Amino acid sequence: MAAIGEERQAYAGDADHPLGAYAGAMGVYAAGIAALAAAARLTRRSLPEPTPWDVLLCAGATHRLSRLVAKDPVTSPLRAPFTRFRGTTGPAELDEDVRGHGARKALGELITCPFCTGMWIATGLAAGLVFAPRATRLAAATLTALTGADLLHFLRVRMQQAVGE
C-alpha cells in the first residue's frame, strides 16, 4: 500500500491531482458499461450497426450536450457545488474554476470539461441506440440541429463583424 502512495507522490508532486478519485471515476464508467452490456444480453438486444448518419448525428448531439452540461449558464446550478464562477468565456458559456479536493475535485473537472463529459454522453447515446433507438435518434437529431443553429449564429456574427469593419 505504501508503494501506491509513493507512486502518487512521485507522479503528482506538490500538485493536487486526485489519482484515486480519477481511478474511481474510471471504475464507475467501466461498471456502467458492464451493466449496460449485461442488460443488453439479458434482454437479448442485438447490437446495431451504426450508419455514417448515426455517427454524424451522435457527434453533433454529443458536442452540444457536453457543452450544455459543462459550460451553459442554465446548468450552472449542477456545477455549483464543484466550481467557483469566474465570468464568461463566450456567448452563453461560463468560466468556472474547479474547487475542492479528492472526489469533489475529480467530479468538478469531469462536469466542467466538455471533452470529459463527451465520453459519458457518447456512451449514453450508444446505449440509447441499443435500448431505445427511435427516441435516441430523435433526441440526437434535436441536439444536432441545435449544434447546426449554433454554427449559423456564429457565422452570422462573423459576417456582421466583417461588414462593419
N, C-alpha and C positions, 0 to 999 in steps of 0.2 A: 504494500500500500504506500509505503514511503517513496517508492520509485515513481508512482503516478504523480505525487506531489512535486517531486524533483523535476519531472518532465514538464509539468505545467509551469513551474517557476522558470525553467530553462527556456521554455517557449515564449511565455508572456513577459518575462522580466518584471518591471515595475508597472506595466500596463494592467488595467482592469479588463481582462479578457477571459470571460467565464467559460472555459472549455467544458466543464462539467455540464453546464446548462445547455451549451450547444449540443453536446452528446445526448442529453435528454431530449432536446427537440428532434434530433435525428431519430431517436428511439420511438418517439411518438409518431413521427412520419412513417417509419418502417412498420410499426404496429398497425397504423391506419391502412397502409397498403395491404398488409397481410389479412386484415379484417375484410377489406373490400374483395380481395381475391377469394377468401373463404365464402363470403356471402354470394359471390357470383357462381362459385362452384356448387354450393348448396341449392341455389335456385336454378341451376342448370342454364345460366345465361351464357350465350355464346359471345365471344369477343367480336366486336365489329371490325370491319376492315375500313379504316378511315380513308376517305377520299381526299384529294387535294383541297376540295371545297371545305371539308370538315376541318382540315388543318388550318386553313386560312381563317375560317370562322372562329375557331378556338383561339388562334393567335390574337385576333382583334379583340375578342372578349377577354382574354387573359390580360392583355395590355390595359384595357380600360378599367376592368375591375381591380387590378392591382394598383393602379394609380388612385382609384376611388378609395380603396382601403388605406393606402399608405400616405396620401397627400391631401385629400379633399377636406375642406373646412367642415363640411357637414358630418364627416365621420370622425372628427377630432375628439368627440367625447369617448369614443372607443380607445383612442390612443392616449388620452389624458393621464391615466394612471401610470403610464410608462414614459411620458415625454414632458418636455417643457417647451412652450410656444416661444418662437423667436421672431416670427414675422412671416412674410410671404416670399415665395421664390418665383412666382409667375402667376399667370391667370388661373385663379381658383386652385392654387396649390400653396400649402403651408410649409414653412421651415420650422422643424422641431428638433430639439436635442433629446437624445435618449437619456433617461435618468435611472438611478437605482444600480443594484449590483446583482450578480448571480442570475437566477432565472428571470427576475424582473427586467434586468438589462437585456438579456438574450431575447425575451419576448418583445421588448421595445424595439430592438434592432430588427426583428422579424417583421413587425407590423408597420415600420416606417420605411421599409425598403421595398420598392416595387419589384425589384429583381427577386428578392427573397419571397415575398408573398406570391409572386407569379408562379413559382414551383408548386405551391399548395393549391392555388386556384386552377392551374392547368390539370393537376391531378384530380381535382373535384369535377372538372368538366369531362375528363376522360371517364371517370366513374359514372357521371351522368349519361354519357353515351352508351354505357353498358346497361344501366338500370332504368333510365327514362330518356331514351334518345330524342323523341319528339319535343319534349319540354326543354331538354338541354339545348337542342338546336334553336328553338325559339328564343330562349334566354341569350344564347351566344350570338344569334343574329341581331338581337336588340342592342347588346353591348357593342358589337362590331359596327352597327350603324352609328352608335354614339361616337365611337372612335373615328369613323369617317367624318362625322359632323364636326368633331374637334379639329381635325385636319383642315376642313374647309374654313372654320373660324380663324385658325392661324394664317391660312393663305390670304384670307380677306384682309386681315390686319396688315400683313406684309405688303399687299398690293396698295392699301390705303397709305402706308408709310412711304412707299416708292413714289406714289403720285404726289404726295405732299412735299417731297424733297426737292 
